[in-house]
Structures are given as C-alpha cells and as structure tokens.
C-alpha cells in the first residue's frame, strides 16, 4: 500500500514573526503572578489601562503571559479544584533550561509536585520536568534543545499507522542538520 502526502493548501503562510504571548484564565491574578514571578522568573509589566477587567501581563524569555482573572472559572468550565495527576501528554507550555537537575532541586525546595520524563532520540537524551501552575495549567521545563531541529524534508520518512518512522537511522543530510542547528541557535539567541 502506497500512501502519498499531499499539500493541504497552496496558499502562502501568514506573515508571522514569533509567538507573542499566551493568555490564561485564572482564579486569582495575584496567586498566578506570584507563581510566574517566583517559580518561572517572569517580570510583571504594564498592561493597557483601558482594560475593564482584572488581569496582569508578565514577560521574560521573549514571550508574554497574559493572565485574565475569572473567579468563577470552576463553574463555567467544569474544572477540577483538587490536584489532578500530572500528565506529560496533556496540553502544556514548555521552557528551555540550562540545568534540569537544578530545576528539580528548586521545585523540591518550594514543595511543588512534579513528574519527570526522558526522551531518547538516536542516543540523544532530553530531560523533562512537568508541573502545574495554581490553576492547573501544565508547565514543562526541559533541555529539548539537545535534539536538533530538522525539517522533515531532510530526513527520508515512511508513514506508518498514523505516525512517521525514519527509513534509515539518522541518515539526514549533514548540511541540512548543520544549517538547522545554526538556525535554531540563532533563533534562541534573539532577544527583544
């Protein structure tokens, strides 16, 4: 059986520059602000004074987090107030770090629950730490930059039951790999 992947659209992509912010509903703006400042190192920044609802904007690492207070979030969205299991396959936002071991030690010092996972790709290991913010949103801290970012066009792939399997072990084009590693490093070093 031969499966062909066809282009979904011939339209050009939108003229996007980068991810600007993530907006999150929260029960208490100030509890969430404390979390994002104390745990993740975000800085509270000015938000437009024309807003007529309680909220806060934070910024760091080239991305903003916009908090919108909704004390009735539990009734409106049927959320669970008691801590739910930390599931790495749940929706989450992820941050790169330089030292996963230090992240785990600091989370332990703060008494925060977390789970860890390790991803292995061609002998390269990625360590991941997952935990929840005060409203149950999943946060991941990882060293995912260990795995090079490679366009699928540089690696021969075979579709297999809804996923892709490499046709040959890591025989991606050498130049493509070097170029993508350089590009990803340049992208991570851009600061605003």
Buried (B, 14 or more C-beta within 10 A) or exposed (E): EEEEEEEEEEEEEEEEEEEEEEEBBBBBBEBBBEBBBEBBEBEEEEBEEEEEEBBBBBBBEEBBBBBBBBEEBEEEEEEEEEEEEBEBEBEBBEBEBEEBEEBBEEBEEEEBEBEBEEBEEEEEEBBBBBBBBBBBBBBBBBBBBEBBEBEEEBBEBEEEEEEEEBEEEEEBBEEBBEBBBEEBEEEEEEEE
